[in-house]
C-alpha cells in the first residue's frame, strides 16, 4: 500500500492512506503494523546444568546432554545454538585418502573390521562398546565395554579377538591330530596297514627267490 501511495505521488496525485485503504478494502492497522521480535531469552535453570555438564565433558553433543539430563533434545539444541556451545564439526574438503577398495573376504580370518559405539548403561551412564567382527562369517570375535572411549578399549577388544581366533585354530589343529590318531588306531586301518606290509614283504621274498634261482641256473650251465 505504501508503494502505491508513492507511485501516485510521483505522478502528481496526493492520496491519503485512509482513502487507499477504503478503496482496496484493507484495514489501516494491517498497513501500519510493524512486527517486533523480542530477542530470545534462555532460562538460567535450563542453561546452568547444561553448562556444568559440557564443562565436565566438552565432547558431548546436544543429544548426549539431553539424554543425561532428561531434557528435550530440541530445547538443548536451541540453547547450544544461542550460547555458542555446539561442538565444532570437521571441515569438509578433499583430504588425502588411501584408495578405496571393496571389502571382500573369501575365507574366515582373512579380514576383520572394528567399530566403536555409545550405549546407555543406566546407572553407569553412557558407555563405549568396541566390537571386532569377521567380514566373512559376520561373527563377533571380540568386544569390550568401558566408560571411557580410549584406545585401550579398542586394544582390549582386538586382544580378545586374537585370543578367540588362536583358540579356534588350536581346536582345529587338535581335531585334525585326533582324527589322524583315531584313523591310525582303528582296526580297519591297522588291518589295511598289516595287509599292505605283508604284501610288500611277500613280493620282496618272491623277487629274492627268483633271483637266487636264476643265479643257480646260470652257475650250473657254466
Secondary structure as UniProt FT lines:
FT   HELIX           2..10
FT   TURN            11..12
FT   HELIX           17..24
FT   HELIX           28..32
FT   HELIX           44..56
FT   TURN            58..59
FT   HELIX           62..69
FT   HELIX           73..83
FT   TURN            108..109
FT   STRAND          112..120
FT   HELIX           122..124
FT   STRAND          126..134
FT   TURN            135..137
FT   STRAND          140..146
FT   HELIX           151..185
FT   HELIX           187..221
//
